Each structure stands twice: as C-alpha cells, then as structure tokens.
Amino acid sequence: MNTVIDKINAILIEEFELAPEDLRPDASIRDTLELDSLDAVDLAVLLQDHTGANVEASAFMSLETLGDIYQMVTDLLDSETE
C-alpha cells in the first residue's frame, strides 16, 4: 500500500503544489488540502494515468480525508487484480 500512498502524495506535491507535511491520512481534502471539485476531476485523471485504477471523479465527492483517497485507490487496485 505504501507505493499507492507514495504515488498519490507525489501527484499532490507535483501537480497541486501541496506541502509534503500536509499530506497526512487525516488531512481534510477540502479544508487542509483545499481541493475543490475541479481538482477532483484533475486528480482522478492523474491517478488513473499513474496507477491504472479506474478512478471516477464523482467518487471524490463523498470522501473527506486524504486517507479516504488512499483507501479508495487501494480498493480499486485490489478489485481490478481479483
């Protein structure tokens, strides 16, 4: 799972210019990371490109924390390998 977290964090640092110290599992997507619905679409596309997981941008709307994103992508990757 660490490789998933590392990939997600790398995308957030490079593409969204977020500070590495803000990338904690309990970080609020909206309040701490300040990502909005347009960012969710961009992030979904980037995650799909970098991980191969079929990430739907609409799925981000129900997520609250960065840990939720980690878990969602991990679950998607696990379900695609079954």
PDB file with one MODEL, atoms N, CA, C and O in Angstrom:
MODEL        1
ATOM      1  N   MET A   1       0.814  -1.205   0.000  1.00  0.00           N
ATOM      2  CA  MET A   1       0.000   0.000   0.000  1.00  0.00           C
ATOM      3  C   MET A   1       0.854   1.263   0.000  1.00  0.00           C
ATOM      4  O   MET A   1       0.418   2.300  -0.499  1.00  0.00           O
ATOM      5  N   ASN A   2       2.047   1.192   0.545  1.00  0.00           N
ATOM      6  CA  ASN A   2       2.893   2.383   0.579  1.00  0.00           C
ATOM      7  C   ASN A   2       3.182   2.932  -0.798  1.00  0.00           C
ATOM      8  O   ASN A   2       3.312   4.146  -0.960  1.00  0.00           O
ATOM      9  N   THR A   3       3.289   2.063  -1.806  1.00  0.00           N
ATOM     10  CA  THR A   3       3.543   2.577  -3.147  1.00  0.00           C
ATOM     11  C   THR A   3       2.353   3.390  -3.646  1.00  0.00           C
ATOM     12  O   THR A   3       2.539   4.375  -4.360  1.00  0.00           O
ATOM     13  N   VAL A   4       1.130   2.994  -3.282  1.00  0.00           N
ATOM     14  CA  VAL A   4      -0.054   3.765  -3.643  1.00  0.00           C
ATOM     15  C   VAL A   4       0.000   5.127  -2.951  1.00  0.00           C
ATOM     16  O   VAL A   4      -0.221   6.159  -3.584  1.00  0.00           O
ATOM     17  N   ILE A   5       0.287   5.125  -1.675  1.00  0.00           N
ATOM     18  CA  ILE A   5       0.393   6.383  -0.917  1.00  0.00           C
ATOM     19  C   ILE A   5       1.494   7.259  -1.507  1.00  0.00           C
ATOM     20  O   ILE A   5       1.303   8.462  -1.687  1.00  0.00           O
ATOM     21  N   ASP A   6       2.634   6.663  -1.805  1.00  0.00           N
ATOM     22  CA  ASP A   6       3.749   7.431  -2.378  1.00  0.00           C
ATOM     23  C   ASP A   6       3.361   8.056  -3.718  1.00  0.00           C
ATOM     24  O   ASP A   6       3.688   9.212  -3.985  1.00  0.00           O
ATOM     25  N   LYS A   7       2.661   7.289  -4.561  1.00  0.00           N
ATOM     26  CA  LYS A   7       2.245   7.818  -5.865  1.00  0.00           C
ATOM     27  C   LYS A   7       1.241   8.954  -5.703  1.00  0.00           C
ATOM     28  O   LYS A   7       1.351   9.989  -6.361  1.00  0.00           O
ATOM     29  N   ILE A   8       0.268   8.757  -4.829  1.00  0.00           N
ATOM     30  CA  ILE A   8      -0.728   9.800  -4.601  1.00  0.00           C
ATOM     31  C   ILE A   8      -0.065  11.059  -4.044  1.00  0.00           C
ATOM     32  O   ILE A   8      -0.347  12.167  -4.501  1.00  0.00           O
ATOM     33  N   ASN A   9       0.806  10.890  -3.068  1.00  0.00           N
ATOM     34  CA  ASN A   9       1.498  12.048  -2.490  1.00  0.00           C
ATOM     35  C   ASN A   9       2.349  12.759  -3.539  1.00  0.00           C
ATOM     36  O   ASN A   9       2.376  13.989  -3.585  1.00  0.00           O
ATOM     37  N   ALA A  10       3.042  11.999  -4.379  1.00  0.00           N
ATOM     38  CA  ALA A  10       3.874  12.610  -5.417  1.00  0.00           C
ATOM     39  C   ALA A  10       3.023  13.442  -6.368  1.00  0.00           C
ATOM     40  O   ALA A  10       3.428  14.538  -6.759  1.00  0.00           O
ATOM     41  N   ILE A  11       1.857  12.941  -6.744  1.00  0.00           N
ATOM     42  CA  ILE A  11       0.948  13.689  -7.618  1.00  0.00           C
ATOM     43  C   ILE A  11       0.502  14.975  -6.930  1.00  0.00           C
ATOM     44  O   ILE A  11       0.505  16.045  -7.539  1.00  0.00           O
ATOM     45  N   LEU A  12       0.122  14.866  -5.670  1.00  0.00           N
ATOM     46  CA  LEU A  12      -0.361  16.042  -4.945  1.00  0.00           C
ATOM     47  C   LEU A  12       0.731  17.099  -4.772  1.00  0.00           C
ATOM     48  O   LEU A  12       0.454  18.297  -4.828  1.00  0.00           O
ATOM     49  N   ILE A  13       1.949  16.660  -4.566  1.00  0.00           N
ATOM     50  CA  ILE A  13       3.068  17.599  -4.408  1.00  0.00           C
ATOM     51  C   ILE A  13       3.410  18.246  -5.749  1.00  0.00           C
ATOM     52  O   ILE A  13       3.561  19.464  -5.832  1.00  0.00           O
ATOM     53  N   GLU A  14       3.532  17.434  -6.792  1.00  0.00           N
ATOM     54  CA  GLU A  14       3.963  17.944  -8.094  1.00  0.00           C
ATOM     55  C   GLU A  14       2.873  18.721  -8.824  1.00  0.00           C
ATOM     56  O   GLU A  14       3.124  19.818  -9.325  1.00  0.00           O
ATOM     57  N   GLU A  15       1.693  18.178  -8.887  1.00  0.00           N
ATOM     58  CA  GLU A  15       0.637  18.765  -9.702  1.00  0.00           C
ATOM     59  C   GLU A  15      -0.187  19.827  -8.975  1.00  0.00           C
ATOM     60  O   GLU A  15      -0.674  20.771  -9.597  1.00  0.00           O
ATOM     61  N   PHE A  16      -0.342  19.673  -7.667  1.00  0.00           N
ATOM     62  CA  PHE A  16      -1.183  20.605  -6.910  1.00  0.00           C
ATOM     63  C   PHE A  16      -0.367  21.487  -5.970  1.00  0.00           C
ATOM     64  O   PHE A  16      -0.920  22.309  -5.239  1.00  0.00           O
ATOM     65  N   GLU A  17       0.957  21.308  -5.996  1.00  0.00           N
ATOM     66  CA  GLU A  17       1.894  22.115  -5.212  1.00  0.00           C
ATOM     67  C   GLU A  17       1.559  22.127  -3.723  1.00  0.00           C
ATOM     68  O   GLU A  17       1.626  23.162  -3.061  1.00  0.00           O
ATOM     69  N   LEU A  18       1.195  20.947  -3.212  1.00  0.00           N
ATOM     70  CA  LEU A  18       0.899  20.829  -1.792  1.00  0.00           C
ATOM     71  C   LEU A  18       2.176  20.541  -1.008  1.00  0.00           C
ATOM     72  O   LEU A  18       3.099  19.910  -1.522  1.00  0.00           O
ATOM     73  N   ALA A  19       2.222  20.998   0.214  1.00  0.00           N
ATOM     74  CA  ALA A  19       3.386  20.787   1.073  1.00  0.00           C
ATOM     75  C   ALA A  19       3.379  19.349   1.592  1.00  0.00           C
ATOM     76  O   ALA A  19       2.349  18.868   2.064  1.00  0.00           O
ATOM     77  N   PRO A  20       4.516  18.662   1.508  1.00  0.00           N
ATOM     78  CA  PRO A  20       4.579  17.270   1.979  1.00  0.00           C
ATOM     79  C   PRO A  20       4.108  17.097   3.422  1.00  0.00           C
ATOM     80  O   PRO A  20       3.510  16.073   3.753  1.00  0.00           O
ATOM     81  N   GLU A  21       4.366  18.076   4.280  1.00  0.00           N
ATOM     82  CA  GLU A  21       3.973  17.942   5.683  1.00  0.00           C
ATOM     83  C   GLU A  21       2.448  17.986   5.872  1.00  0.00           C
ATOM     84  O   GLU A  21       1.943  17.590   6.923  1.00  0.00           O
ATOM     85  N   ASP A  22       1.717  18.468   4.859  1.00  0.00           N
ATOM     86  CA  ASP A  22       0.252  18.487   4.944  1.00  0.00           C
ATOM     87  C   ASP A  22      -0.380  17.160   4.530  1.00  0.00           C
ATOM     88  O   ASP A  22      -1.570  16.939   4.753  1.00  0.00           O
ATOM     89  N   LEU A  23       0.413  16.282   3.932  1.00  0.00           N
ATOM     90  CA  LEU A  23      -0.120  15.037   3.373  1.00  0.00           C
ATOM     91  C   LEU A  23      -0.152  13.935   4.432  1.00  0.00           C
ATOM     92  O   LEU A  23       0.680  13.028   4.446  1.00  0.00           O
ATOM     93  N   ARG A  24      -1.136  14.046   5.308  1.00  0.00           N
ATOM     94  CA  ARG A  24      -1.372  13.068   6.367  1.00  0.00           C
ATOM     95  C   ARG A  24      -2.695  12.381   6.086  1.00  0.00           C
ATOM     96  O   ARG A  24      -3.590  12.992   5.501  1.00  0.00           O
ATOM     97  N   PRO A  25      -2.843  11.128   6.488  1.00  0.00           N
ATOM     98  CA  PRO A  25      -4.108  10.425   6.232  1.00  0.00           C
ATOM     99  C   PRO A  25      -5.338  11.150   6.786  1.00  0.00           C
ATOM    100  O   PRO A  25      -6.426  11.039   6.220  1.00  0.00           O
ATOM    101  N   ASP A  26      -5.175  11.888   7.882  1.00  0.00           N
ATOM    102  CA  ASP A  26      -6.330  12.569   8.477  1.00  0.00           C
ATOM    103  C   ASP A  26      -6.548  13.980   7.926  1.00  0.00           C
ATOM    104  O   ASP A  26      -7.427  14.696   8.406  1.00  0.00           O
ATOM    105  N   ALA A  27      -5.763  14.389   6.927  1.00  0.00           N
ATOM    106  CA  ALA A  27      -5.895  15.730   6.352  1.00  0.00           C
ATOM    107  C   ALA A  27      -7.213  15.854   5.593  1.00  0.00           C
ATOM    108  O   ALA A  27      -7.537  15.009   4.758  1.00  0.00           O
ATOM    109  N   SER A  28      -7.961  16.897   5.882  1.00  0.00           N
ATOM    110  CA  SER A  28      -9.218  17.158   5.190  1.00  0.00           C
ATOM    111  C   SER A  28      -8.939  17.550   3.740  1.00  0.00           C
ATOM    112  O   SER A  28      -8.101  18.409   3.466  1.00  0.00           O
ATOM    113  N   ILE A  29      -9.645  16.914   2.832  1.00  0.00           N
ATOM    114  CA  ILE A  29      -9.454  17.202   1.411  1.00  0.00           C
ATOM    115  C   ILE A  29      -9.797  18.656   1.117  1.00  0.00           C
ATOM    116  O   ILE A  29      -9.071  19.333   0.389  1.00  0.00           O
ATOM    117  N   ARG A  30     -10.893  19.133   1.676  1.00  0.00           N
ATOM    118  CA  ARG A  30     -11.351  20.487   1.373  1.00  0.00           C
ATOM    119  C   ARG A  30     -10.695  21.548   2.250  1.00  0.00           C
ATOM    120  O   ARG A  30     -10.281  22.593   1.749  1.00  0.00           O
ATOM    121  N   ASP A  31     -10.596  21.292   3.548  1.00  0.00           N
ATOM    122  CA  ASP A  31     -10.108  22.320   4.469  1.00  0.00           C
ATOM    123  C   ASP A  31      -8.588  22.406   4.531  1.00  0.00           C
ATOM    124  O   ASP A  31      -8.026  23.496   4.431  1.00  0.00           O
ATOM    125  N   THR A  32      -7.921  21.271   4.694  1.00  0.00           N
ATOM    126  CA  THR A  32      -6.463  21.281   4.817  1.00  0.00           C
ATOM    127  C   THR A  32      -5.783  21.360   3.454  1.00  0.00           C
ATOM    128  O   THR A  32      -4.886  22.176   3.244  1.00  0.00           O
ATOM    129  N   LEU A  33      -6.219  20.500   2.525  1.00  0.00           N
ATOM    130  CA  LEU A  33      -5.575  20.443   1.211  1.00  0.00           C
ATOM    131  C   LEU A  33      -6.168  21.442   0.224  1.00  0.00           C
ATOM    132  O   LEU A  33      -5.571  21.733  -0.812  1.00  0.00           O
ATOM    133  N   GLU A  34      -7.352  21.966   0.555  1.00  0.00           N
ATOM    134  CA  GLU A  34      -8.036  22.973  -0.258  1.00  0.00           C
ATOM    135  C   GLU A  34      -8.265  22.523  -1.700  1.00  0.00           C
ATOM    136  O   GLU A  34      -8.079  23.296  -2.640  1.00  0.00           O
ATOM    137  N   LEU A  35      -8.673  21.263  -1.861  1.00  0.00           N
ATOM    138  CA  LEU A  35      -9.001  20.743  -3.183  1.00  0.00           C
ATOM    139  C   LEU A  35     -10.500  20.878  -3.406  1.00  0.00           C
ATOM    140  O   LEU A  35     -11.299  20.559  -2.525  1.00  0.00           O
ATOM    141  N   ASP A  36     -10.876  21.351  -4.590  1.00  0.00           N
ATOM    142  CA  ASP A  36     -12.288  21.520  -4.907  1.00  0.00           C
ATOM    143  C   ASP A  36     -12.722  20.504  -5.960  1.00  0.00           C
ATOM    144  O   ASP A  36     -11.964  19.591  -6.286  1.00  0.00           O
ATOM    145  N   SER A  37     -13.926  20.653  -6.490  1.00  0.00           N
ATOM    146  CA  SER A  37     -14.454  19.669  -7.430  1.00  0.00           C
ATOM    147  C   SER A  37     -13.667  19.639  -8.734  1.00  0.00           C
ATOM    148  O   SER A  37     -13.539  18.576  -9.341  1.00  0.00           O
ATOM    149  N   LEU A  38     -13.141  20.760  -9.177  1.00  0.00           N
ATOM    150  CA  LEU A  38     -12.310  20.762 -10.391  1.00  0.00           C
ATOM    151  C   LEU A  38     -11.000  20.028 -10.137  1.00  0.00           C
ATOM    152  O   LEU A  38     -10.511  19.299 -11.000  1.00  0.00           O
ATOM    153  N   ASP A  39     -10.441  20.222  -8.959  1.00  0.00           N
ATOM    154  CA  ASP A  39      -9.230  19.497  -8.589  1.00  0.00           C
ATOM    155  C   ASP A  39      -9.506  17.996  -8.536  1.00  0.00           C
ATOM    156  O   ASP A  39      -8.643  17.193  -8.889  1.00  0.00           O
ATOM    157  N   ALA A  40     -10.706  17.617  -8.095  1.00  0.00           N
ATOM    158  CA  ALA A  40     -11.067  16.200  -8.018  1.00  0.00           C
ATOM    159  C   ALA A  40     -11.038  15.555  -9.398  1.00  0.00           C
ATOM    160  O   ALA A  40     -10.573  14.425  -9.547  1.00  0.00           O
ATOM    161  N   VAL A  41     -11.530  16.265 -10.400  1.00  0.00           N
ATOM    162  CA  VAL A  41     -11.502  15.744 -11.766  1.00  0.00           C
ATOM    163  C   VAL A  41     -10.059  15.570 -12.226  1.00  0.00           C
ATOM    164  O   VAL A  41      -9.694  14.526 -12.766  1.00  0.00           O
ATOM    165  N   ASP A  42      -9.246  16.594 -12.010  1.00  0.00           N
ATOM    166  CA  ASP A  42      -7.834  16.515 -12.392  1.00  0.00           C
ATOM    167  C   ASP A  42      -7.128  15.377 -11.662  1.00  0.00           C
ATOM    168  O   ASP A  42      -6.360  14.627 -12.264  1.00  0.00           O
ATOM    169  N   LEU A  43      -7.389  15.255 -10.369  1.00  0.00           N
ATOM    170  CA  LEU A  43      -6.749  14.211  -9.573  1.00  0.00           C
ATOM    171  C   LEU A  43      -7.189  12.829 -10.046  1.00  0.00           C
ATOM    172  O   LEU A  43      -6.369  11.913 -10.111  1.00  0.00           O
ATOM    173  N   ALA A  44      -8.456  12.666 -10.373  1.00  0.00           N
ATOM    174  CA  ALA A  44      -8.953  11.377 -10.854  1.00  0.00           C
ATOM    175  C   ALA A  44      -8.229  10.962 -12.130  1.00  0.00           C
ATOM    176  O   ALA A  44      -7.835   9.805 -12.275  1.00  0.00           O
ATOM    177  N   VAL A  45      -8.055  11.897 -13.048  1.00  0.00           N
ATOM    178  CA  VAL A  45      -7.364  11.607 -14.311  1.00  0.00           C
ATOM    179  C   VAL A  45      -5.901  11.250 -14.039  1.00  0.00           C
ATOM    180  O   VAL A  45      -5.383  10.279 -14.591  1.00  0.00           O
ATOM    181  N   LEU A  46      -5.247  12.027 -13.199  1.00  0.00           N
ATOM    182  CA  LEU A  46      -3.837  11.769 -12.884  1.00  0.00           C
ATOM    183  C   LEU A  46      -3.661  10.432 -12.173  1.00  0.00           C
ATOM    184  O   LEU A  46      -2.714   9.701 -12.465  1.00  0.00           O
ATOM    185  N   LEU A  47      -4.551  10.104 -11.251  1.00  0.00           N
ATOM    186  CA  LEU A  47      -4.456   8.824 -10.547  1.00  0.00           C
ATOM    187  C   LEU A  47      -4.651   7.664 -11.511  1.00  0.00           C
ATOM    188  O   LEU A  47      -3.963   6.647 -11.421  1.00  0.00           O
ATOM    189  N   GLN A  48      -5.584   7.821 -12.424  1.00  0.00           N
ATOM    190  CA  GLN A  48      -5.807   6.769 -13.407  1.00  0.00           C
ATOM    191  C   GLN A  48      -4.572   6.591 -14.276  1.00  0.00           C
ATOM    192  O   GLN A  48      -4.168   5.462 -14.555  1.00  0.00           O
ATOM    193  N   ASP A  49      -3.973   7.688 -14.705  1.00  0.00           N
ATOM    194  CA  ASP A  49      -2.764   7.622 -15.525  1.00  0.00           C
ATOM    195  C   ASP A  49      -1.594   6.982 -14.787  1.00  0.00           C
ATOM    196  O   ASP A  49      -0.841   6.202 -15.370  1.00  0.00           O
ATOM    197  N   HIS A  50      -1.439   7.310 -13.500  1.00  0.00           N
ATOM    198  CA  HIS A  50      -0.280   6.855 -12.739  1.00  0.00           C
ATOM    199  C   HIS A  50      -0.446   5.494 -12.078  1.00  0.00           C
ATOM    200  O   HIS A  50       0.543   4.804 -11.827  1.00  0.00           O
ATOM    201  N   THR A  51      -1.679   5.100 -11.796  1.00  0.00           N
ATOM    202  CA  THR A  51      -1.877   3.834 -11.083  1.00  0.00           C
ATOM    203  C   THR A  51      -2.598   2.787 -11.915  1.00  0.00           C
ATOM    204  O   THR A  51      -2.529   1.597 -11.610  1.00  0.00           O
ATOM    205  N   GLY A  52      -3.287   3.219 -12.962  1.00  0.00           N
ATOM    206  CA  GLY A  52      -4.075   2.291 -13.753  1.00  0.00           C
ATOM    207  C   GLY A  52      -5.440   2.013 -13.146  1.00  0.00           C
ATOM    208  O   GLY A  52      -6.240   1.296 -13.747  1.00  0.00           O
ATOM    209  N   ALA A  53      -5.723   2.557 -11.978  1.00  0.00           N
ATOM    210  CA  ALA A  53      -7.024   2.347 -11.329  1.00  0.00           C
ATOM    211  C   ALA A  53      -8.079   3.191 -12.041  1.00  0.00           C
ATOM    212  O   ALA A  53      -7.823   4.339 -12.403  1.00  0.00           O
ATOM    213  N   ASN A  54      -9.246   2.626 -12.235  1.00  0.00           N
ATOM    214  CA  ASN A  54     -10.342   3.337 -12.884  1.00  0.00           C
ATOM    215  C   ASN A  54     -11.029   4.222 -11.853  1.00  0.00           C
ATOM    216  O   ASN A  54     -12.011   3.819 -11.232  1.00  0.00           O
ATOM    217  N   VAL A  55     -10.512   5.414 -11.680  1.00  0.00           N
ATOM    218  CA  VAL A  55     -10.980   6.342 -10.653  1.00  0.00           C
ATOM    219  C   VAL A  55     -12.019   7.273 -11.257  1.00  0.00           C
ATOM    220  O   VAL A  55     -11.755   7.945 -12.254  1.00  0.00           O
ATOM    221  N   GLU A  56     -13.198   7.309 -10.651  1.00  0.00           N
ATOM    222  CA  GLU A  56     -14.263   8.222 -11.084  1.00  0.00           C
ATOM    223  C   GLU A  56     -14.180   9.508 -10.266  1.00  0.00           C
ATOM    224  O   GLU A  56     -14.118   9.468  -9.037  1.00  0.00           O
ATOM    225  N   ALA A  57     -14.179  10.635 -10.949  1.00  0.00           N
ATOM    226  CA  ALA A  57     -14.103  11.923 -10.252  1.00  0.00           C
ATOM    227  C   ALA A  57     -15.270  12.093  -9.285  1.00  0.00           C
ATOM    228  O   ALA A  57     -15.109  12.681  -8.216  1.00  0.00           O
ATOM    229  N   SER A  58     -16.433  11.587  -9.652  1.00  0.00           N
ATOM    230  CA  SER A  58     -17.601  11.731  -8.793  1.00  0.00           C
ATOM    231  C   SER A  58     -17.429  11.009  -7.456  1.00  0.00           C
ATOM    232  O   SER A  58     -18.063  11.373  -6.466  1.00  0.00           O
ATOM    233  N   ALA A  59     -16.573   9.989  -7.429  1.00  0.00           N
ATOM    234  CA  ALA A  59     -16.326   9.247  -6.190  1.00  0.00           C
ATOM    235  C   ALA A  59     -15.656  10.124  -5.139  1.00  0.00           C
ATOM    236  O   ALA A  59     -15.806   9.874  -3.944  1.00  0.00           O
ATOM    237  N   PHE A  60     -14.930  11.134  -5.560  1.00  0.00           N
ATOM    238  CA  PHE A  60     -14.236  12.010  -4.620  1.00  0.00           C
ATOM    239  C   PHE A  60     -15.198  12.873  -3.813  1.00  0.00           C
ATOM    240  O   PHE A  60     -14.859  13.317  -2.716  1.00  0.00           O
ATOM    241  N   MET A  61     -16.390  13.114  -4.345  1.00  0.00           N
ATOM    242  CA  MET A  61     -17.332  13.999  -3.677  1.00  0.00           C
ATOM    243  C   MET A  61     -17.742  13.485  -2.299  1.00  0.00           C
ATOM    244  O   MET A  61     -18.077  14.279  -1.420  1.00  0.00           O
ATOM    245  N   SER A  62     -17.720  12.180  -2.102  1.00  0.00           N
ATOM    246  CA  SER A  62     -18.136  11.617  -0.816  1.00  0.00           C
ATOM    247  C   SER A  62     -16.962  11.425   0.149  1.00  0.00           C
ATOM    248  O   SER A  62     -17.166  11.052   1.305  1.00  0.00           O
ATOM    249  N   LEU A  63     -15.754  11.674  -0.313  1.00  0.00           N
ATOM    250  CA  LEU A  63     -14.575  11.462   0.523  1.00  0.00           C
ATOM    251  C   LEU A  63     -14.288  12.703   1.364  1.00  0.00           C
ATOM    252  O   LEU A  63     -14.520  13.834   0.939  1.00  0.00           O
ATOM    253  N   GLU A  64     -13.777  12.459   2.567  1.00  0.00           N
ATOM    254  CA  GLU A  64     -13.494  13.561   3.486  1.00  0.00           C
ATOM    255  C   GLU A  64     -12.003  13.803   3.703  1.00  0.00           C
ATOM    256  O   GLU A  64     -11.571  14.951   3.808  1.00  0.00           O
ATOM    257  N   THR A  65     -11.215  12.735   3.772  1.00  0.00           N
ATOM    258  CA  THR A  65      -9.794  12.862   4.130  1.00  0.00           C
ATOM    259  C   THR A  65      -8.887  12.264   3.064  1.00  0.00           C
ATOM    260  O   THR A  65      -9.329  11.522   2.187  1.00  0.00           O
ATOM    261  N   LEU A  66      -7.635  12.601   3.162  1.00  0.00           N
ATOM    262  CA  LEU A  66      -6.641  12.027   2.263  1.00  0.00           C
ATOM    263  C   LEU A  66      -6.568  10.516   2.458  1.00  0.00           C
ATOM    264  O   LEU A  66      -6.361   9.775   1.497  1.00  0.00           O
ATOM    265  N   GLY A  67      -6.737  10.061   3.686  1.00  0.00           N
ATOM    266  CA  GLY A  67      -6.764   8.621   3.955  1.00  0.00           C
ATOM    267  C   GLY A  67      -7.885   7.929   3.192  1.00  0.00           C
ATOM    268  O   GLY A  67      -7.731   6.783   2.771  1.00  0.00           O
ATOM    269  N   ASP A  68      -9.021   8.621   3.009  1.00  0.00           N
ATOM    270  CA  ASP A  68     -10.119   8.067   2.218  1.00  0.00           C
ATOM    271  C   ASP A  68      -9.692   7.870   0.767  1.00  0.00           C
ATOM    272  O   ASP A  68     -10.062   6.879   0.139  1.00  0.00           O
ATOM    273  N   ILE A  69      -8.916   8.808   0.237  1.00  0.00           N
ATOM    274  CA  ILE A  69      -8.410   8.669  -1.134  1.00  0.00           C
ATOM    275  C   ILE A  69      -7.466   7.482  -1.215  1.00  0.00           C
ATOM    276  O   ILE A  69      -7.565   6.663  -2.129  1.00  0.00           O
ATOM    277  N   TYR A  70      -6.541   7.387  -0.248  1.00  0.00           N
ATOM    278  CA  TYR A  70      -5.620   6.245  -0.234  1.00  0.00           C
ATOM    279  C   TYR A  70      -6.397   4.934  -0.268  1.00  0.00           C
ATOM    280  O   TYR A  70      -6.088   4.033  -1.047  1.00  0.00           O
ATOM    281  N   GLN A  71      -7.415   4.843   0.593  1.00  0.00           N
ATOM    282  CA  GLN A  71      -8.186   3.608   0.704  1.00  0.00           C
ATOM    283  C   GLN A  71      -8.967   3.317  -0.574  1.00  0.00           C
ATOM    284  O   GLN A  71      -9.017   2.170  -1.019  1.00  0.00           O
ATOM    285  N   MET A  72      -9.570   4.333  -1.163  1.00  0.00           N
ATOM    286  CA  MET A  72     -10.348   4.149  -2.384  1.00  0.00           C
ATOM    287  C   MET A  72      -9.472   3.614  -3.516  1.00  0.00           C
ATOM    288  O   MET A  72      -9.848   2.661  -4.198  1.00  0.00           O
ATOM    289  N   VAL A  73      -8.313   4.225  -3.714  1.00  0.00           N
ATOM    290  CA  VAL A  73      -7.429   3.796  -4.794  1.00  0.00           C
ATOM    291  C   VAL A  73      -6.907   2.385  -4.522  1.00  0.00           C
ATOM    292  O   VAL A  73      -6.839   1.561  -5.434  1.00  0.00           O
ATOM    293  N   THR A  74      -6.541   2.106  -3.277  1.00  0.00           N
ATOM    294  CA  THR A  74      -6.076   0.766  -2.911  1.00  0.00           C
ATOM    295  C   THR A  74      -7.162  -0.270  -3.184  1.00  0.00           C
ATOM    296  O   THR A  74      -6.891  -1.329  -3.751  1.00  0.00           O
ATOM    297  N   ASP A  75      -8.398   0.044  -2.775  1.00  0.00           N
ATOM    298  CA  ASP A  75      -9.515  -0.879  -3.005  1.00  0.00           C
ATOM    299  C   ASP A  75      -9.764  -1.092  -4.494  1.00  0.00           C
ATOM    300  O   ASP A  75     -10.028  -2.216  -4.923  1.00  0.00           O
ATOM    301  N   LEU A  76      -9.683  -0.024  -5.285  1.00  0.00           N
ATOM    302  CA  LEU A  76      -9.876  -0.156  -6.735  1.00  0.00           C
ATOM    303  C   LEU A  76      -8.807  -1.042  -7.345  1.00  0.00           C
ATOM    304  O   LEU A  76      -9.104  -1.907  -8.169  1.00  0.00           O
ATOM    305  N   LEU A  77      -7.567  -0.827  -6.942  1.00  0.00           N
ATOM    306  CA  LEU A  77      -6.474  -1.649  -7.482  1.00  0.00           C
ATOM    307  C   LEU A  77      -6.624  -3.108  -7.070  1.00  0.00           C
ATOM    308  O   LEU A  77      -6.376  -4.015  -7.865  1.00  0.00           O
ATOM    309  N   ASP A  78      -7.038  -3.332  -5.805  1.00  0.00           N
ATOM    310  CA  ASP A  78      -7.245  -4.698  -5.325  1.00  0.00           C
ATOM    311  C   ASP A  78      -8.374  -5.388  -6.090  1.00  0.00           C
ATOM    312  O   ASP A  78      -8.263  -6.566  -6.430  1.00  0.00           O
ATOM    313  N   SER A  79      -9.453  -4.666  -6.361  1.00  0.00           N
ATOM    314  CA  SER A  79     -10.593  -5.277  -7.053  1.00  0.00           C
ATOM    315  C   SER A  79     -10.280  -5.567  -8.510  1.00  0.00           C
ATOM    316  O   SER A  79     -10.845  -6.491  -9.095  1.00  0.00           O
ATOM    317  N   GLU A  80      -9.388  -4.789  -9.099  1.00  0.00           N
ATOM    318  CA  GLU A  80      -9.028  -4.996 -10.506  1.00  0.00           C
ATOM    319  C   GLU A  80      -8.076  -6.169 -10.671  1.00  0.00           C
ATOM    320  O   GLU A  80      -7.963  -6.714 -11.769  1.00  0.00           O
ATOM    321  N   THR A  81      -7.384  -6.572  -9.603  1.00  0.00           N
ATOM    322  CA  THR A  81      -6.455  -7.695  -9.703  1.00  0.00           C
ATOM    323  C   THR A  81      -7.105  -9.011  -9.331  1.00  0.00           C
ATOM    324  O   THR A  81      -6.493 -10.069  -9.479  1.00  0.00           O
ATOM    325  N   GLU A  82      -8.345  -8.961  -8.847  1.00  0.00           N
ATOM    326  CA  GLU A  82      -9.036 -10.197  -8.449  1.00  0.00           C
ATOM    327  C   GLU A  82      -9.630 -10.892  -9.641  1.00  0.00           C
ATOM    328  O   GLU A  82     -10.248 -11.947  -9.496  1.00  0.00           O
TER     329      GLU A  82
ENDMDL
END
